[in-house]
Amino acid sequence: MQGLFVTGTDTEIGKTCVSAGLVHALQARGWRVAPFKPLAAGQRRGADGAWFNEDVRHLHAAQTLGLSEAEIGPFQWREACAPHIAAAHEGRPLDREAVLAAARALASRADLLVVEGVGGFRVPLLPGWDTADLAVDLGLPVLLVVGLRLGCLNHAALTAEAVRARGLRLAGWVANTIDPAFAPLDENLRSLQDLLQAPRWACLPRLADPTPGAVARHLTLDHAPAWASTRRPSHV
């Protein structure tokens, strides 16, 4: 399995937009890319009456493999809360092996898997299993999305420490402008670089319409794993 595990310093800091942008950027290099958000809590009803998760739908719109929303987001719950709580409330408990089997099935249909975690890096899922364990199970390098707002230095440093403590590679980080008034920007970016000791893939401005293409234009894959920074070999 090749790809990336996208995590963040918190919830609502842009993991989905960055993941979709990555899918777009990698597809532009010729790779067949499958976005995967295995756990998604929070749905609303569409005009057709069907329930959907906005993050899963955003990822679905970025891909070109013809995958369904159910394949991209196989485990979804109505309530917008921690997945293990939503699962308990709805009587549909998580199943570790089912999550991993869904990841393997999707990976078999693509060259690369872009996995979006849920919330921060250590969200509980089952007793003895959290999203950090999920990242270890998948064995993918980690891309950290840092929401630029007060407190991000501490949150980023703790997350990077947790990633490395699990034996995972921190492939890089993306700074995402959550608070447009956050200042001083340059000094904070330098501090983040010193703390994280990993390449920065982008500093995303506050985008009015963060489509996958708009985000991709700000991403650089120069420091990405070797497979991502090159075009897909024609014989693959």
PEHU-V161790 format. One record per run of one state. SS is the DSSP state (h for helix, s for strand, l for the rest). FROM is the first residue (numbers start at 1). TO is the last residue. If there is no record, write none. Layout:
SS_FROM_TO, SS_FROM_TO
//
This chain:
l_1_2, s_3_8, l_9_14, h_15_28, l_29_32, s_33_36, l_37_38, s_39_41, l_42_43, s_44_45, l_46_50, s_51_52, l_53_53, h_54_62, l_63_68, h_69_72, l_73_74, s_75_77, l_78_82, h_83_90, l_91_95, h_96_107, l_108_111, s_112_116, l_117_123, s_124_126, l_127_128, s_129_130, h_131_138, l_139_140, s_141_148, l_149_151, h_152_165, l_166_169, s_170_177, l_178_184, h_185_196, l_197_199, s_200_204, l_205_211, h_212_216, l_217_236
//
